[in-house]
């Protein structure tokens, strides 16, 4: 069957076929350069930086393909490899942290702390996007791996805790997001009993979201920064966390029409849930199979969130 024209299958209007192809080509070239940099790096800081780049560039390629209209069923199996890269960055960063503390013993002994910093907009938004995509794909193994990595960050941020609440047996009750707005707006959907009011809050969040990303150093206004070679730091502008909240709490999103809302990804996750299918089945900390979102029983273990 012939594929529809690019402009018909793309998921955001800012991406044309030439920009997609040039950006994809450039990102793949950057990966090859960074792989060589990683192999030649001698210091823990440089090694961590290389792994961070490899994780993000792979994730942004995934987002670029999503924006270009690649079918979700082809994208879904690729996420686990990106979580591998994320895990490798986190592991490399532990050595960086240990090295710093060995030089400054007055800071105290090394204690595990995940590499991303929730107080940094880029780290926080990148984390929400990765976690939210895993949730929407029902990639339970990836969700549980991400939660495990962020065990040091539990109890810091209410939006993160709400997103993972269905996957853990120690839900934490908080009332604010570490970065405040616009994330506090999305958080308020949890406390609304009226679905129309909750949907209105999601719409408000989507309106606030992109302007709030102006300090994201990589991709904000990337579609306007096209190089002479024809590529740009634009991979798609996606508030995946808004979709994940609608999915986890089963909120009506039928009236949401915003360029940053991943409508078909939410629908894909709901279809999987309706059919009791997963991209992967997860493992909890005791090695048992099966956590499910939506605070529903998991029939594999009879565990009820």
N, C-alpha and C positions, 0 to 999 in steps of 0.2 A: 504493500500500500504506500502510495506516494505521501511523503511528509508535507504538511501544509506550509505555506510560505512563512519565512522567519517572522515577519511582522504580525502574522496571525497567531503564532504560537508563543511569542515572547510574553513574559508576565509583567513587564514594566515598559512604558513607552520610551524611556530614556535610552534604551539599548537598541542600536541598529546592528545588522549582521556584521558589517565591517569592524565596528568597534568591538563587538564580541570576539571575533576571530583574532584581531590584533591584540586585545587584552589577554585572551587565553594563551596565545603564543608567548607574549611577554612574561606572563606569570610562570609558565612552564620553564622558560629560560632562567628566570630568577631562582626557581627551585634548584635547578642544576648548579648554578653558581653557589647557592647557599649550602648545598650538600658538600661541595668541595671545601667551602669555608669551615664547615663543621668538622670535617676530617682533619683539617690542618690546625684547628684551634688548639691552643695549649692551656689557656687560662679558663677557670671555671666560669667567669663572667662571659667570655666570648662563646663558650660552648652553650651556655644557657640561652644567650641571645640568638644563636643559630637555630636552636631547637624551637624557640618561640616563633621565629620567622617561618620555619618549616610548617609548624602547626597552623599559623594564621593564613599563610599563603594557600595551603591545601584547603582550608575551610572556605576561603574567599573564592577559590576556583569552584568549589561545590555551590556556593551562592550564585556565582556568575552563571553556571550551568542551569541552576534553578530559574534565574531571571530570564535566561534565554529560552526557556520552555522545554528543557529536557524532561521527559516523563518522570514522575515521582518514583515509580516502581524501579526505574533505573538508577535513580539517585540514592534510594534508601539503603542498599547494601554498602554504599561507599562511606557512610558515616562512621562506621566502626574503625576504619583506617584513620580517619581524622581524630577520633578519640585516642587512638594509639599515639599519634603525634602529640596530642595534648598531654597524655600521660608521660611521654618521653621528655617533653619540656619540663613538666613538673618535677620529674626525677632529677634531671640535670640541674634544676634550680636549687634542689636541696644541697648539692655540693657547693653551689655558689654561696648559699646562706652559711653553710658550715665554714667556708673559707673566710668569709667576712668576720664571723664571730671568733675565729681563731686569731684574727688580727686585732680584734677589739674585745678582749675578754671582759671588759667592764660592762658589756651588754648582756652578759650572762651566758649560760650554756645553750647549745642548739636544741631547739624544740621544733617538731614538725610544723610547717606552715605551708599551705598550698601556694604555688607561685603567683597566681593572680591576686591583685590587690583590689578589694571591693571599693576602696576609697578613690580609685582611679576610674574615670568614666569609660575609657577604652577597655580596660580589663573587665569591668563590670558588665558592660553591654555585650562584649564578646562572649562572656560566660553565659549570660542569659540567652543569647542566640543559640549557642551550642546546646545547652541544656534543653531549650524549648524545641529545637528541631528534633532532638532525640525523643522527647516526649510525644511530639506529633507523629513521628514515624513509628511509635510504639516499639522503639528499639530499647527494650527493657535492660538488656545487658549494658548498653552504653550509658543509660540513665544511672544505673547503680554504680558504674565505674566513676562517673562524674561526681556523684554524691560522696563516694568513698574518698576521692581526692580532696573534696572540700570539707572533710570532717573537721578541719581546723577552723572553718569559717561558720560553723553552725552557731545559731543564736545571734548573728550580727545583723541580718537583713530579713525583713518580713516577707518581701516578695519572693526571695529565694526559698524561704521556708514554706510559703504557700504552694509554690510549684512542686516541691519535693515531698509535701506532706503525705501524699498517697503512697509513697514508696518507702517510708521509714516507719518504725514503730515507736519513735520518740518525738512526735510532733512538738514544735516549740511555738509558743504564742508570743508574738511581738506586735507592735502597732505602727512601726515606721520603717521606711526604707533608708538605707545608709546614705544615699545621695539625695534624698528628698524628691522634689519634682523633677521630671514628670511622673516618676515611678509611683509616688504616693497616690496619684490619680488612679492608676491601674489597680493598685492595691485595694482601693475603696470598693471595687466591684465585689469583693469577698463579703462585705458587710451589707450589701443591698439584698433585700428580700424580693424586691420588684425587678423582674427581668428587663423591663423597659428602662428602668433607671440604671441597671448594670450595663446595658448596651449603650446607653448614653454616655456613661463614664468611659467605656472603651473607645467610643468615637472621640471623646474629648482627649483621651490619652494619645490617640493617633494624630490628632491635630497638634498636640504639644511635642510629640516625639521627635520629628525631624529637626525643628529649630533647636531643640535641646541637644542635638548631636553635633552642634557647630564646633565643639572642641575635640571631636574624634579626629585624630591626626591623619588617619589614612584615607577614609572614603567620603568624608563629608564634602558635598558638592563635587564629587569625583567626576561626574558626567560632564562637568564644565571645564575640566582640566585635561583635555585631550592633548597628548604630546604630538610633536611633529611626525613621529613614526606611526601615529594613529591609535595608540592605546591610552588607557586612562585608569586611574584608581577607582573605578566604578564597578561594583559587582552586584549591585542591587541594594535598594534601601528597604529593609525588612524588619518590622517590629514583631519578630517571631514570638516574643514573650506575650504579646497581646493575644495571639492565636492560641498559645499554650494555656493561658488563663481561661479563655473561653472553652477550650477543650476539657481541661481538668475539672472545671466546675460546671460543665455542660450548659453554658450560657447560650442563649439564642443570638446568633450573629447574622441572621438572614437579611437584616437591613443595613449591614455595615458594608460600605463601598468606599474604600480608601486605598490609595496606591501602595501603602506600606503594610497592608493587612494580607497575610498569606491565605486567602480564602480557600484555594484548592488543597493546600496542605492540611488545613483544619478538617476539610471534608474527607480527605484521605484517611486521616487518623480516626475520624468517626466511623468511616466505613469498615476499617480494620476492627475497631471495637465492636461494632454491630455484628461482625462475622466471627468475633473471638479469634482474630488473627494478629500476629506480631511480626515485626521485622526480626526481632530476636527475643528470646526469653531470658530474663535476668537472673542473677544469683544474689541472694541476700548475704549478709555478713556471716551467717552460720553455714552457708553453702546450700541452702534450700532454694529451690526454684520458685520464682513467681511473686512479684509484686505487680499490682495493676493500678492504673490511675482511676480517678473518678470515685474513689472510696467504695469500690465494689469487691465482692469476694473473688479470690483467685482460685479457680477450681482445681488447679494442680496441687495446691497445698491446703486448701480450705482455710487459708489465712484471710482474715477480714480486716481491711484498713479502717 
